[in-house]
């Protein structure tokens, strides 16, 4: 989408940003909603709630799931706006820093601004004799890798007991690309990688009843709970309400100071 905008509206980064908001971002949000709807469709609960009979699977109706998602999106729109204004007002100078700190970082928004400017100059930057022609070529390479894996998996479905078709190549490529835009928070991906491996390789195989009854429920609980805790911490501890550096906490293993509490290596300074 951004390539199309860069070709149609060359030299206009703001127009490219708006074009992306009404095309790429809409598609991304639609995929997120479809993912939540799928989770609701597959969500089963046995003895997870007191009013559910034992060994009875309860599925969230798609209509209720859709209305809940729509309601959350509308409410979240206003909350995100208020939080964003508060954070930008109280931590403006910090957000200009490339690395930020353990709590606040403007890396994502800087990447959006850079991407809009870059794609607006796509005619000059990404042509065949340009320095960055490999970027649009990478789109074709991504498709080629996926097709290559599909062909190998078709003619060689198994290697021992392992099914090659179980490898989700598009997902691997997408999240590999995130490493270039999520620094310095890329270290948080480790837990997001280890937990699914443990759940899918051990819980699902050796504890199928637990996986069926609680996997999606626990996922939703952690997802909603972590966002709620992060929202509270942002205002009460990290200073999103404009109270400067926020509330100081004691220095211990779980709150490394100075540095990142999650023990990520500090970025090099010039």
C-alpha positions as CSV (number, residue, x, y, z in Angstrom):
1,X,0.0,0.0,0.0
2,X,2.8,2.4,0.9
3,X,4.6,1.7,-2.4
4,X,1.4,2.6,-4.3
5,X,1.0,5.8,-2.3
6,X,4.7,6.7,-2.9
7,X,4.2,6.2,-6.6
8,X,0.9,8.1,-6.8
9,X,1.9,10.9,-4.4
10,X,5.7,11.3,-4.7
11,X,7.4,13.7,-2.4
12,X,4.4,14.0,0.0
13,X,5.2,12.1,3.3
14,X,2.1,13.4,5.1
15,X,-0.1,12.2,2.3
16,X,1.6,8.8,2.4
17,X,1.0,8.6,6.2
18,X,-2.7,9.3,5.7
19,X,-2.9,6.9,2.8
20,X,-1.3,4.2,5.1
21,X,-3.8,5.0,7.9
22,X,-6.8,4.4,5.6
23,X,-5.4,1.3,3.9
24,X,-2.6,-0.6,5.6
25,X,-3.8,0.2,9.1
26,X,-7.4,-0.6,8.3
27,X,-6.3,-4.0,7.0
28,X,-4.1,-4.6,10.1
29,X,-7.0,-3.7,12.5
30,X,-9.3,-6.0,10.5
31,X,-6.9,-8.9,10.9
32,X,-6.6,-8.2,14.6
33,X,-10.4,-8.3,14.9
34,X,-10.6,-11.5,12.9
35,X,-8.0,-13.0,15.2
36,X,-10.0,-12.1,18.3
37,X,-13.2,-13.5,16.6
38,X,-11.3,-16.7,15.9
39,X,-10.2,-16.9,19.5
40,X,-13.8,-16.4,20.7
41,X,-15.0,-19.1,18.3
42,X,-12.4,-21.6,19.6
43,X,-12.6,-20.5,23.2
44,X,-13.8,-23.4,25.3
45,X,-14.3,-23.6,29.0
46,X,-14.8,-26.6,31.2
47,X,-15.1,-25.9,35.0
48,X,-13.6,-22.5,34.3
49,X,-16.5,-20.6,35.7
50,X,-18.8,-21.5,38.6
51,X,-21.9,-21.4,36.5
52,X,-20.6,-23.8,33.8
53,X,-21.3,-27.5,34.1
54,X,-18.3,-29.8,34.2
55,X,-17.1,-31.1,30.8
56,X,-19.4,-28.8,28.9
57,X,-17.7,-26.7,26.2
58,X,-19.0,-23.1,26.1
59,X,-18.3,-21.0,23.0
60,X,-18.6,-17.2,22.8
61,X,-21.2,-16.4,20.2
62,X,-19.6,-14.6,17.2
63,X,-22.1,-11.7,17.4
64,X,-21.4,-11.1,21.0
65,X,-17.6,-11.3,20.3
66,X,-18.0,-8.8,17.4
67,X,-20.0,-6.3,19.5
68,X,-17.6,-6.6,22.4
69,X,-14.6,-6.0,20.0
70,X,-16.4,-3.0,18.5
71,X,-17.2,-1.5,21.9
72,X,-13.6,-2.0,23.0
73,X,-12.3,-0.3,19.9
74,X,-14.6,2.7,20.3
75,X,-13.8,3.2,24.0
76,X,-10.1,2.5,23.4
77,X,-10.0,5.2,20.8
78,X,-10.7,7.9,23.3
79,X,-8.5,6.3,26.0
80,X,-5.6,6.1,23.6
81,X,-6.0,9.7,22.6
82,X,-6.0,10.9,26.2
83,X,-3.1,8.8,27.2
84,X,-1.1,9.7,24.1
85,X,-1.6,13.5,24.7
86,X,-0.6,13.1,28.4
87,X,2.5,11.0,27.6
88,X,3.7,13.3,24.8
89,X,3.1,16.4,27.0
90,X,5.0,15.0,30.0
91,X,7.8,13.1,28.2
92,X,8.2,15.1,25.0
93,X,12.0,15.4,25.1
94,X,12.5,11.7,26.0
95,X,10.4,10.6,23.1
96,X,12.7,12.4,20.7
97,X,15.5,10.2,22.0
98,X,16.1,7.2,19.7
99,X,16.4,4.8,22.5
100,X,14.1,6.3,25.2
101,X,14.2,4.5,28.5
102,X,12.8,1.3,30.1
103,X,9.3,2.8,30.3
104,X,8.9,5.2,27.3
105,X,10.2,5.0,23.8
106,X,9.3,6.9,20.7
107,X,10.8,4.3,18.4
108,X,7.5,3.1,16.9
109,X,6.3,6.6,16.1
110,X,9.8,7.6,14.7
111,X,9.6,4.5,12.5
112,X,6.2,5.6,11.2
113,X,7.5,9.0,10.4
114,X,10.6,7.6,8.8
115,X,8.6,5.1,6.8
116,X,6.3,7.8,5.5
117,X,9.2,9.9,4.4
118,X,11.0,7.0,2.8
119,X,8.0,5.7,0.9
120,X,7.2,9.2,-0.3
121,X,10.7,9.1,-2.0
122,X,10.2,5.6,-3.3
123,X,10.7,6.6,-6.9
124,X,14.2,7.7,-6.2
125,X,15.2,5.4,-3.4
126,X,13.9,2.1,-4.6
127,X,14.5,2.1,-8.3
128,X,16.8,-0.6,-9.7
129,X,19.9,1.6,-9.8
130,X,19.2,3.0,-6.3
131,X,20.8,2.0,-3.0
132,X,17.7,0.4,-1.5
133,X,16.2,-1.5,-4.4
134,X,16.5,-4.7,-2.4
135,X,13.6,-3.6,-0.2
136,X,10.8,-3.9,-2.8
137,X,12.6,-6.9,-4.2
138,X,12.3,-8.4,-0.7
139,X,8.5,-8.5,-1.2
140,X,9.0,-10.9,-4.1
141,X,11.7,-12.9,-2.1
142,X,9.2,-13.3,0.7
143,X,6.6,-14.8,-1.6
144,X,9.3,-17.0,-3.2
145,X,10.4,-18.3,0.2
146,X,6.8,-19.2,1.1
147,X,6.2,-20.9,-2.2
148,X,9.5,-22.8,-1.9
149,X,8.5,-24.1,1.5
150,X,5.0,-25.1,0.3
151,X,6.6,-27.0,-2.6
152,X,9.1,-28.8,-0.4
153,X,6.3,-29.6,2.2
154,X,4.2,-31.0,-0.7
155,X,6.8,-33.4,-2.0
156,X,8.5,-34.1,1.3
157,X,5.7,-33.8,3.9
158,X,7.7,-35.4,6.8
159,X,11.2,-35.4,8.1
160,X,11.1,-38.3,10.6
161,X,8.1,-37.6,12.7
162,X,8.1,-33.9,12.0
163,X,5.6,-32.4,9.5
164,X,7.1,-29.6,7.4
165,X,3.7,-28.2,6.9
166,X,3.6,-27.3,10.6
167,X,6.2,-24.5,10.0
168,X,4.4,-21.2,9.5
169,X,6.9,-19.4,7.3
170,X,4.9,-16.2,6.8
171,X,4.6,-15.8,10.6
172,X,8.3,-16.3,11.0
173,X,9.1,-13.7,8.3
174,X,6.7,-11.1,9.7
175,X,8.0,-11.3,13.3
176,X,11.6,-11.4,12.1
177,X,11.0,-8.1,10.4
178,X,9.7,-6.6,13.6
179,X,13.2,-6.8,15.0
180,X,14.2,-3.9,12.9
181,X,11.5,-1.5,14.3
182,X,11.1,-2.6,17.9
183,X,14.6,-1.8,19.3
184,X,15.4,-1.4,22.1
185,X,12.4,-3.5,23.3
186,X,13.2,-6.5,21.1
187,X,14.3,-8.4,24.2
188,X,10.7,-8.7,25.3
189,X,10.2,-11.1,22.4
190,X,12.0,-13.9,24.2
191,X,9.2,-14.5,26.6
192,X,6.7,-14.3,23.8
193,X,8.7,-17.0,22.0
194,X,9.4,-19.4,24.9
195,X,5.8,-19.5,26.3
196,X,4.1,-20.6,23.0
197,X,6.8,-23.2,22.4
198,X,6.2,-24.6,25.9
199,X,2.4,-24.5,25.5
200,X,2.3,-26.0,22.0
201,X,5.0,-28.6,22.4
202,X,4.3,-29.8,25.9
203,X,0.9,-28.7,27.2
204,X,-1.0,-29.4,23.9
205,X,0.7,-32.8,23.4
206,X,1.0,-34.2,26.9
207,X,-1.8,-32.2,28.7
208,X,-4.6,-31.9,26.1
209,X,-7.4,-31.5,28.6
210,X,-5.7,-28.6,30.3
211,X,-4.9,-27.1,26.9
212,X,-8.5,-27.4,25.7
213,X,-10.0,-26.1,28.9
214,X,-7.7,-23.2,29.9
215,X,-5.4,-22.2,27.0
216,X,-7.6,-19.5,25.4
217,X,-9.0,-18.5,28.8
218,X,-5.6,-17.9,30.3
219,X,-4.4,-16.2,27.1
220,X,-7.3,-13.7,27.3
221,X,-6.8,-13.2,31.0
222,X,-3.1,-12.4,30.6
223,X,-3.8,-10.2,27.6
224,X,-6.5,-8.1,29.3
225,X,-4.8,-8.2,32.7
226,X,-1.4,-7.0,31.4
227,X,-3.0,-4.2,29.5
228,X,-4.9,-3.1,32.6
229,X,-1.9,-3.3,34.8
230,X,0.2,-1.4,32.2
231,X,-2.5,1.3,32.0
232,X,-2.5,1.7,35.8
233,X,1.3,1.7,36.1
234,X,1.7,4.2,33.3
235,X,-0.2,6.8,35.4
236,X,0.6,5.7,38.9
237,X,4.3,4.9,38.5
238,X,5.8,5.8,35.2
239,X,4.7,9.4,35.1
240,X,2.2,9.4,32.2
241,X,0.0,11.9,34.2
242,X,2.6,14.5,33.9
243,X,4.2,14.0,37.3
244,X,7.8,14.0,35.9
245,X,9.8,10.8,36.4
246,X,7.0,9.1,38.3
247,X,7.2,7.3,41.6
248,X,10.7,6.1,42.5
249,X,10.9,2.4,43.5
250,X,13.7,0.7,45.5
251,X,16.7,-0.6,43.6
252,X,16.6,-4.5,43.5
253,X,17.0,-7.3,41.0
254,X,13.5,-6.7,39.6
255,X,14.0,-3.0,39.3
256,X,17.5,-2.4,38.0
257,X,18.6,1.2,38.3
258,X,20.1,2.7,36.3
259,X,19.2,0.6,33.3
260,X,16.3,-1.5,32.2
261,X,14.3,-3.4,34.8
262,X,14.0,-6.4,32.4
263,X,17.8,-6.6,32.3
264,X,18.0,-5.8,28.6
265,X,21.4,-4.4,27.7
266,X,21.5,-0.7,27.6
267,X,22.0,0.8,24.1
268,X,25.4,2.3,23.3
269,X,25.6,6.1,23.6
270,X,27.6,8.3,21.3
